[in-house]
Every structure is written in structure tokens, then in C-alpha cells.
Amino acid sequence: MSRKKSGSFIKKSAGDVVFNVVNITVFVLFTFICIFPFYYLFINTISDNSLVAANQITLYPVGIHFDNYIALKDVSDFSNSIMVTIARTVLGTALMVIVSAFAGYLTTKREMWKRSFWYRAVVVTMYFNAGLIPWYMNMLGLGLTDNFWGYILPCLVVPYNIILVKTYIESIPSSLEESATIDGASAMQVFTKIIVPLSKPILATIAVFGAVANWNSLQDSLILMANSPELYTLQHRLWIYLNTSSNLATAMQSGGTVTAAALNTKVIKYTISMVTVIPIMLVYPFMQRYFEEGIMLGAVKG
């Protein structure tokens, strides 16, 4: 067996063929294993609810409808939780990327005062922390409990992201900065006009990390917003729903969209789980190109 390359034929051995077949088969199976749980959830949310309750939906949907998703709009505080989560994800991710870009760039500058000390002080927090109770007491003392900014401010400095940005910026030729400085560019102009545009891959990478972390975060909402239901995130609200699905069924029925006979605990749990998963899954395809490039180049140096 052979293939054409640059005008010539390269013969492939039987071992190469077997390796390719096995390799492709393994990755196809792995992809199926990863995708099927989401597919299974989705087809059960759009299939006939009585068939779902009887475990008769396995490979394809039957009696397709979207009433389960429409019924969620009648659930109290559900829409508000979505808005809180979207605001937290967008604002928290944007500010985190800005802070990581500035911090990562500064730690590459030898003229920065006590550069090694500050960099190590940030890195050491990856390995040591005071624990949950001291963290809560600190947040309480700073007035960040029952406060929307309790979601944003603690997540601005992420050591791992700063390391990625620093490593990536160090791979950019220093001659570019030197040329701009000779032409009269200020430090801020060098950062905004040269460093940031060239760092788009790694910034997009940490943006994906930040968006996923903010969207999926549950613990801070459970602990910090205990007395402010209006600040519950989507994950917190859905956690409550999953633990009180029978009450949720009543709330969904009140809208008149789904009949009482059609609703069951399994359908409710599947539907609210998909509501959690779908939005964040839609982000990755738009960032995939930058993500792959950034995560590889950002790991070239130590």
C-alpha cells in the first residue's frame, strides 16, 4: 500500500496500516463514549415523557417535543439565576483575562521591582491555602458575602493562567518590543499594540478556562450567598431543583405547558441538566482554534 507525497510514493508497511486502523478505531470509540451521555440526555428531554419514565428511549428520540424546556420558564427564580450566571461568566472571565495578561506581562520584565518574589508569591498559592473556614471568614470580613462581587474579585488572580501567559509572552521575540520602544512607544502602547494581539491564542485559552469555571461554579454560591436567593447561580438553583424535583414538577405544571401525568422526576432531572450543559458547550467550537494553539505554545517553556 502506498501514498503520494511531494511527487513520490511512500510505501506503507503492514504494521503502519494496522497501527492506523487501531488508532482510528480507538479514537472513534473514545469520542463516542464522550459524546453519548450528552446525546442520551438530550434525546430523553425531547422524547415522549411517558416513554422516558418507562426507560424506552435509548438510541433515538420518540414523540419529539420541546415542552420540557418551555415549561422551565414558569419556574420561580429560574430566569434570574440564568442572568446572574451569565453576568458572572462574562464579567468574571473578561476581568480575569485582563488581570492575567497584565500580571503575566509584568513578570517577564526584569526591571520590575522584586519580580521573582512577587511571581513566586503567586505560584505558591497553587500549593498552599488556608482552608475553607479561613477563606469564608476572609470573605466575610471583606464584605463579599451576599454580594455579587464575591463571585468576581476572588477569581481575578489565577496563578496557573498567569504562568501560561508569562510563558507564552516569553516566546515572543524581544526584538519586537525593542523596535517599538526605539520608535517612541510607551510601555502601555507596547502591551496593547504588540503583546496583546500576539497573545490572542493564550488569552483565548485562559478565557475558556475562566468561562467554564465561572459557569460551573457551585460552592461559592452555596457558601457566600446563603441569605441572598436573588444571587443564586444557575448551578445553585439547579442543585436545589435536583434535590426537590417533586416540588419542581408542581411548579412546572402551574404553567399549563406540560400535563401532570406526563411529568416525572427523571424527565425534570434530564432537562435541567441539559440546560446547564448546552450553553458552555457552545462556547468551545468558537475558541477551539485559539485554544489548541495557545495550550501548546504556552507549554513550550517552563
C-alpha distance (Angstrom), angle and dihedral (degrees) to the residues before:
residue distance angle dihedral
M1 . . .
S2 3.79 . .
R3 3.74 143.8 .
K4 3.80 132.0 -153.6
K5 3.78 119.2 -114.7
S6 3.83 127.1 170.0
G7 3.79 92.5 -18.4
S8 3.81 95.3 -48.6
F9 3.79 136.6 87.7
I10 3.81 121.8 -115.5
K11 3.75 112.5 -158.8
K12 3.79 115.8 -134.9
S13 3.77 119.0 -147.0
A14 3.78 124.6 -134.0
G15 3.80 88.3 -107.4
D16 3.83 90.8 56.8
V17 3.78 90.9 51.1
V18 3.81 93.0 48.9
F19 3.81 91.4 47.2
N20 3.82 92.2 51.0
V21 3.79 92.4 48.2
V22 3.80 93.1 48.5
N23 3.80 92.0 43.4
I24 3.80 93.7 51.3
T25 3.81 92.2 44.2
V26 3.80 92.7 51.5
F27 3.80 93.0 49.2
V28 3.80 93.0 46.1
L29 3.81 90.1 52.4
F30 3.80 91.4 45.6
T31 3.81 90.7 50.7
F32 3.80 90.7 49.7
I33 3.81 91.4 49.7
C34 3.81 90.3 52.1
I35 3.79 96.6 45.4
F36 3.80 102.0 38.8
P37 3.85 97.8 73.1
F38 3.82 90.3 56.9
Y39 3.80 91.4 44.1
Y40 3.81 90.6 49.1
L41 3.79 91.9 51.1
F42 3.78 92.1 48.3
I43 3.80 98.0 49.4
N44 3.80 89.7 49.0
T45 3.80 91.7 53.7
I46 3.81 93.3 53.4
S47 3.82 97.9 39.3
D48 3.79 129.6 89.6
N49 3.80 105.6 -67.8
S50 3.79 94.8 -138.3
L51 3.81 90.7 55.4
V52 3.79 90.3 48.6
A53 3.81 90.4 52.7
A54 3.81 89.1 51.7
N55 3.86 91.7 50.7
Q56 3.81 91.6 -118.9
I57 3.82 96.8 131.6
T58 3.79 112.4 86.4
L59 3.82 115.7 132.0
Y60 3.81 107.9 10.3
P61 3.82 137.4 17.9
V62 3.79 121.7 -98.0
G63 3.80 124.3 -161.3
I64 3.78 93.8 10.3
H65 3.81 116.9 -144.6
F66 3.81 137.9 143.8
D67 3.78 98.6 -146.1
N68 3.81 92.2 116.4
Y69 3.80 91.8 62.2
I70 3.81 93.0 42.6
A71 3.81 90.2 51.3
L72 3.81 91.6 59.5
K73 3.81 90.5 72.1
D74 3.79 88.4 69.6
V75 3.79 92.9 57.6
S76 3.78 113.1 106.2
D77 3.84 116.2 -107.2
F78 3.81 92.9 -2.5
S79 3.81 94.7 115.8
N80 3.80 91.8 45.9
S81 3.82 90.9 53.5
I82 3.79 90.3 52.0
M83 3.81 91.0 52.6
V84 3.82 92.1 48.2
T85 3.80 90.7 50.5
I86 3.81 93.5 47.0
A87 3.81 91.4 48.5
R88 3.78 91.3 47.7
T89 3.80 93.3 47.4
V90 3.81 96.4 47.1
L91 3.82 98.0 40.9
G92 3.81 96.1 37.3
T93 3.79 93.7 48.1
A94 3.81 94.3 46.3
L95 3.81 94.0 49.6
M96 3.80 92.2 43.8
V97 3.81 91.3 53.6
I98 3.82 91.2 49.0
V99 3.80 93.1 49.2
S100 3.81 92.6 44.7
A101 3.81 91.2 49.9
F102 3.82 93.0 50.4
A103 3.80 94.4 43.1
G104 3.79 93.7 44.9
Y105 3.80 91.6 49.7
L106 3.81 93.8 47.1
T107 3.79 93.0 52.2
T108 3.81 89.4 58.4
K109 3.82 91.7 58.9
R110 3.80 112.8 92.5
E111 3.79 90.9 -161.0
M112 3.81 90.9 63.8
W113 3.82 110.6 114.7
K114 3.81 111.1 -105.3
R115 3.80 89.9 -9.5
S116 3.82 95.9 166.9
F117 3.79 92.6 46.5
W118 3.81 95.0 52.5
Y119 3.78 93.0 43.3
R120 3.80 92.3 51.1
A121 3.80 90.7 45.0
V122 3.80 88.6 58.3
V123 3.81 94.8 44.2
V124 3.82 94.5 49.2
T125 3.82 89.9 62.5
M126 3.81 87.6 68.4
Y127 3.80 89.5 68.1
F128 3.80 105.0 31.5
N129 3.79 132.4 43.9
A130 3.78 135.5 162.7
G131 3.80 96.0 -120.0
L132 3.78 136.3 -112.1
I133 3.81 100.5 -64.0
P134 3.84 96.7 48.9
W135 3.80 87.7 45.7
Y136 3.80 91.1 53.8
M137 3.81 92.2 46.3
N138 3.80 89.4 50.9
M139 3.81 91.8 50.2
L140 3.80 90.0 47.2
G141 3.80 91.5 51.2
L142 3.81 90.9 49.7
G143 3.81 91.6 51.7
L144 3.79 93.6 -116.7
T145 3.80 97.2 128.4
D146 3.82 115.3 102.0
N147 3.79 85.4 8.9
F148 3.82 126.3 114.8
W149 3.82 90.2 -137.4
G150 3.79 87.7 65.1
Y151 3.80 85.4 77.6
I152 3.81 94.6 49.7
L153 3.80 113.2 35.8
P154 3.84 100.3 52.5
C155 3.80 90.7 53.1
L156 3.80 98.6 51.5
V157 3.81 95.8 90.8
V158 3.80 111.9 52.9
P159 3.83 110.7 171.7
Y160 3.80 95.5 -156.0
N161 3.80 92.0 53.4
I162 3.80 92.0 47.9
I163 3.81 89.6 52.6
L164 3.81 91.0 51.0
V165 3.81 92.6 49.3
K166 3.82 92.9 45.5
T167 3.80 92.2 50.3
Y168 3.79 92.1 47.5
I169 3.82 94.5 48.6
E170 3.80 90.1 50.1
S171 3.82 87.7 60.4
I172 3.83 90.7 59.9
P173 3.83 110.7 95.9
S174 3.81 109.5 -102.0
S175 3.81 89.0 -143.3
L176 3.81 88.9 76.7
E177 3.81 91.6 60.4
E178 3.79 92.3 42.3
S179 3.80 91.9 52.7
A180 3.81 92.0 49.5
T181 3.81 91.2 47.9
I182 3.80 91.5 50.9
D183 3.81 88.6 51.8
G184 3.80 89.0 56.5
A185 3.80 101.7 -98.5
S186 3.79 116.0 154.3
A187 3.80 123.1 -129.6
M188 3.81 90.6 -101.2
Q189 3.81 91.7 49.8
V190 3.79 90.8 50.1
F191 3.80 89.5 50.8
T192 3.81 97.2 46.5
K193 3.81 99.2 35.9
I194 3.80 101.5 37.8
I195 3.80 114.3 12.9
V196 3.80 99.6 42.9
P197 3.85 96.8 46.9
L198 3.81 91.3 47.5
S199 3.80 91.3 46.3
K200 3.79 97.0 55.4
P201 3.83 94.0 113.2
I202 3.80 94.9 55.7
L203 3.81 93.0 39.6
A204 3.80 89.6 52.5
T205 3.80 88.8 49.2
I206 3.79 94.9 54.7
A207 3.81 89.0 42.2
V208 3.81 88.6 60.8
F209 3.80 90.0 48.4
G210 3.80 91.3 49.4
A211 3.80 95.7 45.3
V212 3.80 93.1 50.5
A213 3.82 92.3 46.1
N214 3.81 93.5 48.9
W215 3.78 94.4 44.5
N216 3.80 94.7 48.3
S217 3.80 98.4 39.2
L218 3.80 114.5 123.3
Q219 3.80 109.4 153.0
D220 3.81 98.2 68.5
S221 3.80 91.5 50.3
L222 3.81 91.5 48.8
I223 3.79 93.5 49.3
L224 3.81 106.1 30.4
M225 3.82 101.8 36.1
A226 3.81 99.6 43.2
N227 3.81 92.7 126.0
S228 3.82 97.5 39.1
P229 3.84 111.5 67.6
E230 3.81 89.3 172.2
L231 3.84 87.9 67.1
Y232 3.80 96.7 50.4
T233 3.79 112.2 128.7
L234 3.78 123.1 -131.0
Q235 3.80 91.1 -102.4
H236 3.81 90.9 52.3
R237 3.79 92.4 47.6
L238 3.80 92.8 47.7
W239 3.79 90.6 47.4
I240 3.79 87.4 57.1
Y241 3.79 91.1 47.2
L242 3.79 92.7 49.9
N243 3.80 89.2 54.5
T244 3.80 93.9 46.3
S245 3.79 102.0 34.2
S246 3.80 94.0 144.4
N247 3.82 90.3 58.7
L248 3.79 89.7 45.5
A249 3.79 90.1 55.0
T250 3.78 89.2 58.1
A251 3.80 91.1 49.1
M252 3.80 92.0 50.3
Q253 3.81 92.2 47.8
S254 3.79 90.8 54.7
G255 3.79 89.3 71.9
G256 3.79 90.8 60.9
T257 3.80 93.4 -131.5
V258 3.78 97.7 111.6
T259 3.79 125.3 33.8
A260 3.79 120.5 -121.6
A261 3.79 91.6 -118.8
A262 3.80 92.0 55.0
L263 3.80 96.9 50.6
N264 3.78 121.5 86.3
T265 3.78 137.3 162.9
K266 3.81 94.6 -105.0
V267 3.81 93.8 54.2
I268 3.79 91.7 48.8
K269 3.79 93.2 50.5
Y270 3.81 92.0 47.6
T271 3.80 92.6 48.8
I272 3.78 98.1 48.9
S273 3.81 90.2 44.5
M274 3.80 90.5 55.8
V275 3.80 90.9 47.9
T276 3.80 86.8 58.1
V277 3.79 96.2 46.7
I278 3.82 105.5 40.2
P279 3.85 101.5 65.1
I280 3.80 96.5 51.2
M281 3.80 91.3 44.2
L282 3.80 88.9 58.4
V283 3.81 91.4 59.2
Y284 3.79 98.2 61.4
P285 3.86 99.7 63.0
F286 3.81 90.2 58.9
M287 3.81 92.6 49.1
Q288 3.80 99.5 36.8
R289 3.80 96.8 99.5
Y290 3.81 93.3 51.8
F291 3.80 92.3 38.8
E292 3.82 95.0 57.3
E293 3.79 93.8 44.9
G294 3.82 94.4 44.6
I295 3.79 98.0 47.4
M296 3.81 91.9 50.5
L297 3.80 98.3 44.1
G298 3.79 92.4 41.5
A299 3.80 89.7 59.3
V300 3.80 97.9 51.6
K301 3.81 94.9 95.2
G302 3.78 130.7 38.0
